[in-house]
Amino acid sequence: MIKLRLKRYGKKRQASYRIVAMNSRCRRDGQPLQELGFYDPRTDETRLDVPGIVNRLKQGAQPTDTVRRILEKANVFEQVSAGSTSQSENSNATDGAQGDA
């Protein structure tokens, strides 16, 4: 299972985190599948690769609780749900056109 989680880096007591997609069985600081952004809790600065995150979530990746909170602040889940509803509307429109013919 793929997880979106935080990978710690930085100096002692000055931690920063990278938001990464990793296999859930890998260790915290192991090799990520993809780096998707970073989070600095001291300055509350966040930079996200939103298209990459949306893509991973659509593929079934599960965010950890902390990453979920960060993504909710950035309204990423709204983009995921908006993308899935527009795709289902498009597929319904094409299905209806084929059914009439």
Backbone bond lengths (Angstrom), bond angles and torsions (degrees), N, CA, C in turn:
res aa  C-N    CA-C-N  psi(-1)  N-CA   C-N-CA  omega(-1)  CA-C   N-CA-C  phi
1 M - - - 1.443 - - 1.527 109.22 -
2 I 1.311 116.25 137.28 1.464 121.85 179.53 1.527 108.75 -90.34
3 K 1.331 116.19 132.95 1.458 122.35 178.22 1.521 109.38 -118.86
4 L 1.322 116.08 143.05 1.458 121.70 168.43 1.517 105.22 -96.16
5 R 1.334 116.71 116.84 1.453 119.55 -175.91 1.514 111.28 -146.39
6 L 1.335 115.58 176.98 1.456 121.67 -177.43 1.522 110.20 -94.91
7 K 1.329 115.13 138.88 1.462 122.40 175.97 1.524 106.39 -117.29
8 R 1.330 116.93 120.47 1.458 121.60 -173.51 1.519 111.33 -78.62
9 Y 1.325 115.45 139.37 1.455 121.14 170.22 1.516 108.29 -151.81
10 G 1.327 117.28 170.27 1.461 121.21 -178.77 1.516 111.07 111.41
11 K 1.331 114.23 179.99 1.453 120.23 -178.31 1.524 111.63 -75.38
12 K 1.324 113.88 168.24 1.452 120.57 176.76 1.530 109.47 -60.06
13 R 1.302 117.92 131.31 1.465 125.77 -179.29 1.528 113.86 63.56
14 Q 1.310 117.56 11.28 1.467 121.77 175.53 1.525 107.93 -133.41
15 A 1.287 114.98 54.79 1.458 120.29 -173.22 1.521 111.64 -71.89
16 S 1.307 114.59 143.11 1.454 123.75 166.90 1.519 105.23 -127.15
17 Y 1.305 116.16 164.62 1.458 119.33 -174.94 1.515 110.91 -133.79
18 R 1.308 115.78 142.66 1.460 121.62 170.08 1.521 107.34 -99.28
19 I 1.318 116.57 139.40 1.457 120.90 174.00 1.517 106.09 -91.31
20 V 1.332 116.01 119.73 1.458 120.92 -173.22 1.524 110.95 -132.08
21 A 1.321 115.10 156.94 1.461 122.24 170.83 1.522 106.46 -99.61
22 M 1.335 116.24 123.06 1.461 121.50 -177.40 1.515 110.10 -139.85
23 N 1.321 114.92 158.17 1.452 120.41 170.27 1.523 107.22 -66.44
24 S 1.308 118.33 137.27 1.467 121.60 -174.92 1.526 112.61 -64.55
25 R 1.323 118.11 -20.02 1.463 120.80 -179.15 1.520 112.93 -87.95
26 C 1.328 118.49 -7.77 1.466 121.57 179.76 1.524 110.34 -77.85
27 R 1.330 115.84 155.43 1.454 120.21 177.39 1.526 110.41 -70.44
28 R 1.313 116.91 163.84 1.460 122.71 -173.54 1.525 112.62 -57.07
29 D 1.318 117.39 -44.37 1.459 120.76 -176.67 1.520 112.22 -100.71
30 G 1.316 117.66 23.13 1.455 121.82 179.18 1.518 112.30 -75.49
31 Q 1.315 115.41 -174.24 1.462 122.34 -178.01 1.536 110.03 -73.95
32 P 1.339 117.94 119.65 1.469 119.54 179.52 1.524 111.82 -81.09
33 L 1.320 115.82 157.08 1.460 120.74 172.97 1.526 109.70 -74.01
34 Q 1.347 115.65 -37.43 1.459 120.74 -177.59 1.524 108.43 -159.26
35 E 1.346 116.76 138.39 1.457 121.32 173.44 1.517 107.86 -93.34
36 L 1.336 116.40 129.18 1.456 121.07 -171.41 1.522 113.78 -117.95
37 G 1.317 118.07 4.06 1.458 119.89 178.39 1.509 110.26 151.68
38 F 1.347 115.18 -171.02 1.451 118.52 175.63 1.521 110.41 -147.43
39 Y 1.340 115.09 162.26 1.457 122.82 -177.47 1.513 107.96 -139.86
40 D 1.344 116.14 127.81 1.455 122.26 176.96 1.526 107.59 -113.66
41 P 1.333 119.01 105.47 1.462 120.49 -175.77 1.527 113.91 -69.13
42 R 1.329 118.34 -22.44 1.463 120.25 -179.42 1.521 111.74 -70.66
43 T 1.326 117.08 -40.38 1.466 120.86 179.38 1.521 111.64 -104.03
44 D 1.320 117.26 -3.28 1.470 124.65 -176.77 1.529 111.10 57.72
45 E 1.328 115.69 32.71 1.469 121.27 177.90 1.526 108.88 -88.65
46 T 1.320 115.04 136.72 1.457 120.97 -179.91 1.513 108.95 -136.61
47 R 1.318 116.63 133.04 1.467 121.86 172.08 1.516 107.41 -126.97
48 L 1.330 116.16 126.80 1.461 120.60 -175.04 1.517 111.31 -125.34
49 D 1.324 115.35 144.23 1.462 122.53 169.64 1.530 105.52 -92.53
50 V 1.340 115.83 83.78 1.465 121.07 -171.58 1.528 112.41 -59.91
51 P 1.348 120.58 -46.33 1.471 118.12 178.66 1.530 112.89 -59.84
52 G 1.321 117.24 -37.78 1.462 120.58 178.21 1.521 111.92 -66.96
53 I 1.331 116.99 -39.82 1.463 121.12 179.09 1.524 110.23 -66.90
54 V 1.331 116.48 -44.68 1.467 120.58 179.16 1.525 109.87 -60.26
55 N 1.322 116.39 -42.16 1.468 120.97 178.93 1.530 110.81 -60.97
56 R 1.335 117.22 -46.42 1.470 120.86 -179.89 1.527 111.41 -64.42
57 L 1.335 117.48 -39.91 1.463 120.25 179.43 1.522 111.04 -65.49
58 K 1.332 117.20 -37.74 1.462 120.47 178.14 1.523 111.29 -67.98
59 Q 1.334 116.79 -27.34 1.463 120.95 177.47 1.527 111.85 -79.28
60 G 1.340 117.29 -7.39 1.457 120.47 176.21 1.514 115.42 106.83
61 A 1.328 118.82 11.34 1.458 120.89 178.40 1.527 109.63 -67.54
62 Q 1.334 116.25 142.83 1.459 122.25 -178.63 1.523 109.69 -107.79
63 P 1.338 119.11 120.65 1.464 120.19 177.33 1.527 111.15 -78.12
64 T 1.328 116.53 148.25 1.458 120.42 172.75 1.525 107.90 -72.72
65 D 1.329 117.27 171.39 1.464 121.05 -176.77 1.527 111.82 -60.57
66 T 1.332 117.14 -43.89 1.460 120.75 -178.85 1.518 111.03 -66.67
67 V 1.311 117.62 -43.93 1.464 121.04 178.74 1.524 109.70 -65.34
68 R 1.327 117.24 -36.99 1.468 120.58 177.81 1.531 110.32 -59.85
69 R 1.345 117.09 -42.92 1.464 120.44 178.60 1.526 111.40 -63.15
70 I 1.319 116.93 -41.44 1.468 121.14 179.03 1.522 110.01 -63.70
71 L 1.321 117.41 -43.13 1.463 121.39 -179.20 1.527 111.56 -69.64
72 E 1.336 117.60 -33.47 1.465 120.12 176.87 1.520 110.85 -66.56
73 K 1.346 117.32 -37.77 1.470 120.53 176.58 1.524 110.91 -61.49
74 A 1.329 116.62 -36.10 1.464 121.89 -177.49 1.530 112.29 -88.92
75 N 1.335 118.10 3.61 1.472 123.65 178.82 1.525 112.93 58.36
76 V 1.306 117.80 36.10 1.462 121.87 -179.84 1.525 110.78 -72.92
77 F 1.331 117.24 -35.90 1.465 120.06 -177.32 1.522 111.63 -66.52
78 E 1.331 117.38 -29.41 1.465 120.20 175.82 1.522 110.21 -64.08
79 Q 1.326 117.17 -37.93 1.462 120.86 179.36 1.528 110.62 -69.29
80 V 1.321 116.72 -35.16 1.467 119.96 178.76 1.522 109.43 -66.96
81 S 1.335 116.95 -46.74 1.465 119.83 -178.64 1.521 111.05 -69.53
82 A 1.338 118.55 -35.19 1.466 121.13 178.06 1.523 110.25 -66.69
83 G 1.312 117.64 -38.86 1.462 121.24 178.62 1.510 111.98 -67.63
84 S 1.328 117.73 -37.58 1.463 119.94 -178.60 1.524 110.99 -73.75
85 T 1.341 119.01 -34.16 1.462 119.85 178.88 1.516 110.97 -72.02
86 S 1.329 117.70 -36.98 1.466 119.02 179.08 1.525 110.42 -68.64
87 Q 1.330 118.33 -34.05 1.457 120.69 177.31 1.520 110.61 -68.26
88 S 1.335 117.34 -39.85 1.465 119.15 -179.76 1.522 110.61 -69.95
89 E 1.342 117.77 -34.54 1.459 120.28 176.34 1.521 110.29 -65.69
90 N 1.331 117.32 -40.11 1.462 121.12 178.73 1.522 110.74 -65.29
91 S 1.323 117.81 -40.75 1.462 119.87 -179.61 1.524 110.43 -69.15
92 N 1.333 118.24 -35.51 1.461 121.07 176.94 1.520 110.67 -66.39
93 A 1.330 117.20 -37.81 1.460 120.70 179.77 1.528 110.38 -66.78
94 T 1.320 117.77 -40.18 1.464 119.88 179.88 1.521 110.52 -72.76
95 D 1.337 117.79 -34.76 1.467 120.47 177.56 1.523 110.73 -64.52
96 G 1.324 116.65 -40.40 1.456 120.73 179.65 1.514 111.69 -66.01
97 A 1.324 117.32 -37.19 1.463 120.80 -179.98 1.528 110.25 -68.56
98 Q 1.326 117.80 -36.52 1.458 120.57 -179.80 1.526 111.00 -74.20
99 G 1.333 116.97 -31.12 1.452 120.46 -179.24 1.522 112.15 -70.36
100 D 1.341 118.60 -28.95 1.456 122.11 -179.31 1.517 111.96 -76.31
101 A 1.310 117.91 -26.17 1.466 120.89 -173.50 1.473 113.84 -76.56
